[in-house]
Amino acid sequence: MQTDSEGFDYPQADADRCTDCKRCEKVCPYHHRRTKNTGKPDVFACFNKIAETRRQSSSGGVFTLLAEAALQNGGVVFGAAFNDRFEVVHRAVESVGELAALRGSKYVQSKLGDTFRQVKQHLDAGRFVLFTGTPCQIAGLRKCLTKPCDNLLLVDVVCHDAPSPRVFRLYKEEMERQYQSPVQSFSFRDKTGGWMRFRVNIEFRQKTTYSVEFGQDEFMRGFLSNVSLRPSCYSCFCNNFRSGSDITLADYWGITQVHPEFSDDRGTSLVLVHTLKGNEFWQRIQPHMVWLPSDLAKAVKHNPCIVCSVGVHPKRKEFFDRLGTAAVRELITDILKPDHSLTGRIKRFVRRLIVNRFSKYVYRKLTAYR
Ligand SMILES: Cc1cc2nc3c(=O)[nH]c(=O)nc-3n(C[C@H](O)[C@H](O)[C@H](O)COP(=O)(O)OP(=O)(O)OC[C@H]3O[C@@H](n4cnc5c(N)ncnc54)[C@H](O)[C@@H]3O)c2cc1C
């Protein structure tokens, strides 16, 4: 994999060693996009009965229950964790004690390394594997394995899209310089102020802490404004249930409107079950959850990333052109500064019109599920 100037990895064939068998092209999900989705899933709102696990998880803590069920089978669980340099990488976990590393969303594209090869080795050895990741990672693994496997459970997270690892590295280094200490722990989804107003929480080795609501943090602002994302994310070909996963996990944003009786601001998951295997696992974890059946159209209304990609920020190119020339937090603040000139106001007006059209597009997708 070669990292480009924006910080994203792309595969590159070694021309000296390539035998031109074209296997890499055959398994590339980008070249073989699924146009069909898995159809209408079963939809649930739920949360883990164990309050502490729920507190440590981004949403309702369903990932931990699925992982525990897989480990009880003598299985292996793959997911995204920080390594000791605070890069986000996929890794395997074989005991409940290690699950904490995978818990919690890390809003950076994770490096898969050789995990697909490891998955295949475990499957060939007859072990049960739970693989979790973004929809494109699930689609990629499915393609690499070439045939369906009974002993594999695929779980994707609904994905707003993946920010650049380079942007995250620069941001982290800046924070370390400012606080004059290496980072000790990092949470993108700290629930101290509630689930809906989650906080970015960084603990430094010298016992200082940075903790702000997500809207005040520059890295999160860049992510949620779609400035720092991978180019392919703006036209994702794996959302809208096209990854081929057995189960999809998400935040149940809109729970207050859809199921007010469930809204305690401690984190509620939206679970979409696509396959029989997914349903089998769902039945197994049900006794450990508080849950109720829900409605897909209502859930999607508050969480459009389930079915649609986000739009490109108009200053995305400028952001990446200037990346590295100024402090990244200042750069994000500058890029996201509202332009009050007449042209700026006209541009915003036109953008609003386009967004309205986009909402109608989302609505058309929603009504397809009724
Ligand atoms: C980049 C990203 C964008 C997301 N966007 C949305 C969204 O727009 N709407 C929404 O409803 N939900 C979104 N989610 C999913 C949501 O934040 C929770 O991850 C999900 O609901 C599971 O929560 P949980 O409480 O069950 O378990 P948790 O313990 O919080 O879940 C952790 C799970 O997420 C996986 N994970 C964490 N970071 C990454 C990563 N960088 N790459 C791949 N997998 C990762 C772990 O492997 C593990 O399976 C996003 C997650 C990520 C990682």
Ligand as a Chemical Component Dictionary entry (heavy atoms), coordinates in Angstrom:
data_LIG
# 
_chem_comp.id                   LIG 
_chem_comp.type                 NON-POLYMER 
_chem_comp.pdbx_formal_charge   0 
_chem_comp.three_letter_code    LIG 
# 
loop_
_chem_comp_atom.comp_id 
_chem_comp_atom.atom_id 
_chem_comp_atom.alt_atom_id 
_chem_comp_atom.type_symbol 
_chem_comp_atom.charge 
_chem_comp_atom.model_Cartn_x 
_chem_comp_atom.model_Cartn_y 
_chem_comp_atom.model_Cartn_z 
_chem_comp_atom.pdbx_ordinal 
LIG C1  C1  C 0 -15.636 6.101  10.787 1  
LIG C2  C2  C 0 -16.988 5.815  11.412 2  
LIG C3  C3  C 0 -18.096 6.557  11.026 3  
LIG C4  C4  C 0 -19.362 6.301  11.577 4  
LIG N1  N1  N 0 -20.453 7.020  11.167 5  
LIG C5  C5  C 0 -21.678 6.755  11.686 6  
LIG C6  C6  C 0 -22.843 7.476  11.260 7  
LIG O1  O1  O 0 -22.769 8.362  10.404 8  
LIG N2  N2  N 0 -24.062 7.156  11.808 9  
LIG C7  C7  C 0 -24.150 6.161  12.764 10 
LIG O2  O2  O 0 -25.269 5.914  13.213 11 
LIG N3  N3  N 0 -23.079 5.457  13.172 12 
LIG C8  C8  C 0 -21.855 5.724  12.672 13 
LIG N4  N4  N 0 -20.752 5.003  13.087 14 
LIG C9  C9  C 0 -20.973 3.830  13.983 15 
LIG C10 C10 C 0 -21.120 4.146  15.457 16 
LIG O3  O3  O 0 -20.261 5.231  15.810 17 
LIG C11 C11 C 0 -20.743 2.925  16.338 18 
LIG O4  O4  O 0 -19.464 2.459  15.954 19 
LIG C12 C12 C 0 -21.670 1.750  16.169 20 
LIG O5  O5  O 0 -22.979 2.159  16.445 21 
LIG C13 C13 C 0 -21.294 0.609  17.112 22 
LIG O6  O6  O 0 -21.412 1.041  18.421 23 
LIG P1  P1  P 0 -21.487 0.054  19.687 24 
LIG O7  O7  O 0 -21.883 0.874  20.867 25 
LIG O8  O8  O 0 -22.298 -1.173 19.378 26 
LIG O9  O9  O 0 -20.022 -0.500 19.886 27 
LIG P2  P2  P 0 -18.608 0.200  19.970 28 
LIG O10 O10 O 0 -17.818 -0.542 20.976 29 
LIG O11 O11 O 0 -18.676 1.642  20.101 30 
LIG O12 O12 O 0 -18.119 -0.165 18.499 31 
LIG C14 C14 C 0 -16.869 -0.252 18.064 32 
LIG C15 C15 C 0 -16.935 -0.943 16.718 33 
LIG O13 O13 O 0 -16.588 -0.017 15.698 34 
LIG C16 C16 C 0 -15.483 -0.538 14.971 35 
LIG N5  N5  N 0 -14.653 0.594  14.581 36 
LIG C17 C17 C 0 -14.219 1.594  15.364 37 
LIG N6  N6  N 0 -13.462 2.452  14.668 38 
LIG C18 C18 C 0 -13.397 1.963  13.411 39 
LIG C19 C19 C 0 -12.730 2.383  12.225 40 
LIG N7  N7  N 0 -11.986 3.491  12.176 41 
LIG N8  N8  N 0 -12.873 1.630  11.114 42 
LIG C20 C20 C 0 -13.617 0.495  11.125 43 
LIG N9  N9  N 0 -14.282 0.047  12.223 44 
LIG C21 C21 C 0 -14.173 0.777  13.349 45 
LIG C22 C22 C 0 -14.776 -1.477 15.946 46 
LIG O14 O14 O 0 -14.049 -2.450 15.249 47 
LIG C23 C23 C 0 -15.959 -2.090 16.678 48 
LIG O15 O15 O 0 -16.523 -3.102 15.916 49 
LIG C24 C24 C 0 -19.491 5.266  12.572 50 
LIG C25 C25 C 0 -18.357 4.541  12.979 51 
LIG C26 C26 C 0 -17.114 4.810  12.411 52 
LIG C27 C27 C 0 -15.927 3.998  12.858 53 
# 
loop_
_chem_comp_bond.comp_id 
_chem_comp_bond.atom_id_1 
_chem_comp_bond.atom_id_2 
_chem_comp_bond.value_order 
_chem_comp_bond.pdbx_ordinal 
LIG C1  C2  SING 1  
LIG C2  C3  SING 2  
LIG C2  C26 DOUB 3  
LIG C3  C4  DOUB 4  
LIG C4  N1  SING 5  
LIG C4  C24 SING 6  
LIG N1  C5  DOUB 7  
LIG C5  C6  SING 8  
LIG C5  C8  SING 9  
LIG C6  O1  DOUB 10 
LIG C6  N2  SING 11 
LIG N2  C7  SING 12 
LIG C7  O2  DOUB 13 
LIG C7  N3  SING 14 
LIG N3  C8  DOUB 15 
LIG C8  N4  SING 16 
LIG N4  C9  SING 17 
LIG N4  C24 SING 18 
LIG C9  C10 SING 19 
LIG C10 O3  SING 20 
LIG C10 C11 SING 21 
LIG C11 O4  SING 22 
LIG C11 C12 SING 23 
LIG C12 O5  SING 24 
LIG C12 C13 SING 25 
LIG C13 O6  SING 26 
LIG O6  P1  SING 27 
LIG P1  O7  DOUB 28 
LIG P1  O8  SING 29 
LIG P1  O9  SING 30 
LIG O9  P2  SING 31 
LIG P2  O10 DOUB 32 
LIG P2  O11 SING 33 
LIG P2  O12 SING 34 
LIG O12 C14 SING 35 
LIG C14 C15 SING 36 
LIG C15 O13 SING 37 
LIG C15 C23 SING 38 
LIG O13 C16 SING 39 
LIG C16 N5  SING 40 
LIG C16 C22 SING 41 
LIG N5  C17 SING 42 
LIG N5  C21 SING 43 
LIG C17 N6  DOUB 44 
LIG N6  C18 SING 45 
LIG C18 C19 SING 46 
LIG C18 C21 DOUB 47 
LIG C19 N7  SING 48 
LIG C19 N8  DOUB 49 
LIG N8  C20 SING 50 
LIG C20 N9  DOUB 51 
LIG N9  C21 SING 52 
LIG C22 O14 SING 53 
LIG C22 C23 SING 54 
LIG C23 O15 SING 55 
LIG C24 C25 DOUB 56 
LIG C25 C26 SING 57 
LIG C26 C27 SING 58 
# 
